Amino acid sequence: MASGTETGAALGYEEARDELIEVVRRLEAGGTTLEESLALWERGEELAKVCRHWLEGARARLDASLAAEREAEESED
């Protein structure tokens, strides 16, 4: 698992998603102390934000592309 100090900007979507899956797996497996569980939860929240940021960026790019395509079609008419 990557260190908690690694910033979201340094993580790609797939890296953050894979690490988040591992965090969830560890939390679900149990056997960690309360302190470890809290640290995992906090890391999971951070990773979820990174994933959400990437997905929102992808959505914005798709929306912009679709809007540009519609504008191009309308200008041809």
C-alpha positions, -999 to +999 in steps of 0.1 A: +000+000+000+013+035-008+022+058+020-005+081+034+017+111+024+014+103-013-007+130-028-037+124-051-019+142-079+008+115-078-018+087-081-035+077-113-071+065-112-062+028-115-035+030-087-059+048-064-087+023-072-065-007-067-052+006-034-088+014-023-098-021-030-070-034-008-079-010+020-115-022+019-103-058+018-082-053+049-110-035+068-135-063+059-110-090+070-108-075+104-080-083+128-066-048+129-064-026+159-087+004+163-059+027+154-050+007+123-086+006+113-090+043+116-058+049+096-071+025+069-105+043+069-088+077+065-066+064+037-097+050+020-115+083+022-085+100+006-083+074-021-120+077-028-116+115-033-088+108-058-110+084-077-139+108-077-116+136-089-104+115-119-140+104-127-153+140-126-125+151-149-133+123-173-170+133-172-161+169-179-139+159-209-167+137-223-193+165-219-170+190-236-163+166-264-200+159-269-209+196-268-182+204-294-196+176-316-231+190-313-219+225-322-201+212-352-232+194-364-253+225-359-229+247-378-230+223-407-268+226-410 
